[in-house]
């Protein structure tokens, strides 16, 4: 039996439904004490890793299926063998990144639509989770469930659904849109679903906890990740277009990035529906899972503003995002400072307006985080003087960051050559 055939045999004997039910009822901490289960997951993880290492011989769909199973197992293996998860394992970020297909740097309309579709699937899954709990139709009751909190969060998430662009907008909850394909009980069957819907519904939206609000918290992290990755892809494409002197293309990409940034603050509103007491009920169990380890945000932040000096030490000490420091070089020009070099032609004004809008949306999200979730205006989530996860100082770490403000940037005195440039010409293509 080849390694690949053995792998599928193993994956097809792993009863995902039983594993999911147990995770719902017991949570990751209790499952961690089951030596037989831990060994089974470790065996699957190693078998999958061996096939992934030489996956070039597989066809594209088989390769994606193996990677889907592998990313899920990587997270589960870590959660079952470590007392404290880290950010990527805690929220299944590796699997999410794989399902988003964001490993490249392009941002075509189809690729942007795919990110939005994954975002909507996560959103609908959480809406259905809240609705089932409120209706009392689930047998998987969770600790810390509050009907009022669930109702408040449901309403905020429903508002977010209205922010999904155009034809990608929400479907009514209960539409069976996320129904599992027939026969999706094993990990192998779920991984082989070509649509990817099964992996999102069964692997990405994975419970791992007995706390109702922690399930919501993980979903909120994943929603934010979708938006960060989508915006990052668009900003990268905008910078490429600017370098080529294509202002119209750059404007389209920045506008698309702004669409991804628009729901971010609403996600924080949904986080804040969770009472601090509920948050502290599970925070201790997530001690090593820090947002500082969030690659998508750190990369987006650096592409927008450059590597902020106030963040260098934190980036250097965090393996998951240390590579972001490679952008701290003279020849890399981030997006927001570009505003200072734009002139007054209609094309340049249009690009400037879109950059300002994107910057304002990111700033609103940053300000909400700093003031209302990190201890300045409401110390309930992070009491004054308390250290944040990831080894940062919490509010002082966030408050010290001073990114340049797009709306405050003005171009310097015009040169004669500026007036002679054709309409739409940009002086920053050689930067």
N, C-alpha and C positions, 0 to 999 in steps of 0.2 A: 504494500500500500504506500503510495507516495505521500509526501508530507502534506500536500494540499488535500488529498482525499481523506487522510487521517484527520486533518483539521475540520473538514466539513462534517465528518462523523462525530467528532467531539462537540462541535457547535450545535449539531442537530439533536444531541442528547442532553443539552443544557436546557432545562425547563425554565424559560424566562418568566413565565406566568407565576410559577411557584416562588422564584427568586424575588420578583417584584412584590408579590403579596407579603412575603416575609419582611422585605425592606420597609413596606408601609407599616406593618404591625410592630416590628421590633426596632427598626432604625439601625444605622450603621454601627453604633457602639455595641449593641448586643450581638450583631452578626459577627463582629470582629473576634468574639470569643469562641467561635465555632471552628475548630482546627480543620475538620474535614472539609467544610465549605471553603475555607481560606485556601487549602491545598488544591481543591478542584479549580478554583478561579486562577490560582497561580499556574497550574498545568495548562489551562486554556490560554492564558496570557503568553506563556512561553511558546506554545505551539503556534499561536497566531503571529508572534514576533518573528519566528523562524521563516514563515511563509512571506510575511511582509518584507523581510530582508531581501528576498529574491523574487519580488512580485513582478519583475519585468517580463517574466514568461507567461503571466496571466493575461487574459483579455481585459478590456477596460471595465466591464461590469463586474467581473470576478474580483479585479483588483480593488474596486471601490467597496465591494461587499466585505472583503477581507479587512480593509482599512476601517470600515465602519465597526466591525466586531472588535478589531484591535484597539481602537480608540476608547470604546466602551469598557473593555476589559482592563486597559491601562488604568483608567480612573478607579474601577472597582477594586483592582488589586491593591492600589495605593490606599484606598479608604479602609480596606480590611487589614492592612498591615502597618498602619501608622496611627498613632493616637490623635494626631492633629493633621487635618488635611491642609494642603496648600490650595491656592486660588483655582488653578486650572483643573485639578482633580475634583475639588469641591463642587464646582459648577459645570463639570464636563466640558471645559472650554476646547480641549483638543478635538472632541467629537463635534462640537458646534462648528468650529473652524472648518473641519472636514466637510460637514454638511452644507456650509455656506459656500464652499468652493472659492475661498478668497486667498489662495496661496499665490496667485499671480498679482500683477499690478494694474490690470485693465479694469474698466468700469463701463462696459457696453450696456445699452438699455436692457438686454436680456440678463446680464449678470446682476444689474441693479434690481431687476424684477425678482430674480431668484432670492436675493437677500431679503427683500420685502416679503416674499412668500414664506420663507422660513420664520421671519419675525411674526407674521400673522398666525402661523401654525402654533407657535409658542404661546402667543397671546390668547388664541382661542382655547388652547388646552388649559390655561390658567383660569379663564373665564368659566369654563365648564367645571373645573375643580371647585371653584367658589360656589357656583350655582348648585352643584350636587350636595355640597356640605350644607348650604342654606335650606335646600329642599328635604334634607334628611334621607336621601336615597342612596347614600354610600354606607357600606358596612365598615369602612376603614376610618373610623372616627379618630381625630387627632387631639393631642393635648393643646391647650391654649386657644381652642376655637372660640371665637366671639362672633355671634351673628351680626352685630353692628359693624365690627371691623371688616368682616367679609362683604357686607353690603356696601360700605364706603369704598373698599378696594375695587369691588366689581364696577361701581360707577366710574371710578377713575380709569380703570382699564377699558371700559366701554368708550370713554372719551378718546383714549389713545387709538382705538380701532378706527375712529373717524379721521385720524391723521394719516392713515395709509393712503398713498397716492392713487387717485383715479380708479381704474378698473381693478386694482389690487385691494380695494377696500374690503371691510369685514363682511362676513356672512353671519347670519343669526346663530347664536349659540344653540346647540341641540340639533344642528343640521346633519349630524352624522358624518360630517366632513372628515373628522379624524378617526373614523371607525377603522379598526385593524383589518387588514386583508385576511381572508380565510386562511386558517392553518398557521397563524403567526404566534404559536406558543413557544417555539424554541428560538434561541439566539441566532441560529443559522438561518431560519426562515425570515426573521425580521431583517437581518443584514442583507439578505438577497432581494428584498423588495426594491425594485428598480426606481420607484417613484421617490424613495427616501422618506415618505410620510410615516411609514411604520417605525423607522429609526427615530424620528422626532417624537412620535407619540409614546414609544415604549422604552427608548434608550436615553434620549435627551431629557425628556420630562420625567426624570426618574426620582422617586420619592426620597429614599435614603434616610428619612427622619420621621419621628413620631410627632413632630411639631407642625401644626397647620401653617403658622406664619413663616416657618423656615422653608416649607415647600414654595410658598409665594416669594420669599426672598430670593431663592435660587432662580426661579423663573424671571424675576425682575433683573437679576444679574445677566441672564442670558438675553433678555430683550435689549438691555443696554449694550451688550457685546455686538449684537446684530447691527445696531445703529452706529457704533464706533467703527466697525469694519466697513460698513457701507460708506460712511463719510470719508474714511481714510482712502479707500479705493478712488473715490471721486476727487479728493484733494490731490492725490498723486497724479491723476490724469490731468487735472487742471494745471499743475506745475509743468508737466510735459508740454501741454499746449502753449503755455506762456513762453516757455523756452523756445518754441518754434514760431512764436509771433502770431499764434492763432487765438486771438482774443475772443472770438465768437465761441469757439470750442471750449476755451477756458471758462467762459461765463456759464455755459450749459453745465459743465461739470461742477462748478461751485454751487450753482442753483440746486443741482441734485444732492450735493453734500448738505446743503441747507435743509432739504426735505428730510434727510436722515437725522439731522440734529434737532428738528422741531419737536419730536415727542420726548426728548431726553428729560426735560424738566418735569413732564407729566409722570415719567417713571419714578422720579424722586417723590412726587406727590403721592404716588401709590405706596412707596416704601414708608412714607410718614403716616399712613393710615395704621400701621402696626404700632401698638403702644410700646414705649421703651421697655416695660417689664417683660413683654413677649420677646423682644430682641435679646434682652439679657438672659432669657431662659435658655437660649441656644448659643449665644455668642462665645461662651467659654469653650464650647466644643469645636469652634472654628478658628481657634487662636492663631494658627499659622496661615490661614487663608486671607490674604490682604489684597485690597484693590491696588496697592502699589505694584503688585505682580501682574496687573492687567496690561498685556502687551498692546492690545488694540487701542486703549486710551493713551498710553504713553507714546505710541507711534503717531497717533492723530495729533496729540498735543505738540509733539516735536515738528510735525509737518506744517502745523498752523503757525507756531510761534518760535520755533527753534528749541534747542535744549535749554530750558531755563536754568540758570546757574544755581538757583535754590534747590533744584532737584538732583543735581549731579551725584551727591553722596548717596542718596536713596537709590538711584539707578545703579550706581557702581556696586552697591551691596546686595542687589537683588538679581540673581542669576537669570530669571525669566525675562528681564527687560534690560540687561546690561548692554545688549547690542544697540539699543537706542542711542547710546553715546557716540556711535559711529557717525551720527548726523551732526555732531558738534564739530563742524569743520568750516573753514571760511568759504569754500566753494558751494556749500549748500544754502540756498535761499528759501526759507519757508514762505507760506502763502501770505500771511497778514502783512509783513513788511513790504510786500510788493505794492501795496496801496500807495506808499510814498513815492513810487516811481511812475505812477499812472498820470497821464495828462487829462485834457478836457474834451477829447473827442467823444462822440456818443458811445463808441465801443468801449473806451476806457472807463467812462462814467458807469456804464452798465456793469462792467466787471467789478468796479469798486463797490457799487451798491450791493452786489451779491456777496462779496467778501465781508462787507460790514454786517450784513444780515446774518451770515454764518457765524461770525465772531460774536455777535450779540446773543445768539442762541447758545453757543458754547459758554459764554460768560454767565448767562442766566443759570445754566446748569451748575457751573462751578460755584457761583455765589450761593445757590440754595444748599449745596453740599457743605460749603464752609460754614455758613451761618446757622443752618437749621438742623443739620445732622451731625455736625462735628463739634458741638459744644459751645458755640458763641451765644446764640439766642435761646437755644433750648438744650441745656446740659444733660437732658435725660438719657440720650443715646450714648454720649461720651462725656462723662462728668469732667469738670474743669480739672486739669492736671493729670488726668488719666492718659496712659499711653494708648495709642491706637494699635490696631493689628499691623503686622509687618515691620514693627520696630520704629515707626515714625512717631512724632509727638502729637499726632492728631491735628487739632485746630491750628496750633502754631505752624505746623508743616504746611498746611493748606494756605493759611493766611499770608505766609511769607512769599508765595509765588506771585510774581508781577509780570504777567505776559503783556506785550504791547497791545494797545487798543486800536483797532482798525479805524474807528471813526475819528480818532485824535490825530491820525497821520495826515500830513499835507505834503504835497510835492514842493520841492524847493523852488527858488526863483527860476523862471523860464529862460531858456537860452534861445537865441534866434533860430537855431536849428530845430527847436521844438515846434515853433510856429510853422516851419516849412514841411513838417512830416505829413504825409497823406493821412486822411481821416482813417482811424482804426489802427494806425501803425503804433507799435509798442516799442519803447526804448529799452525793454528789459530782457529781450530775447537772448542776449549774449551773457546774461548773468550766470 
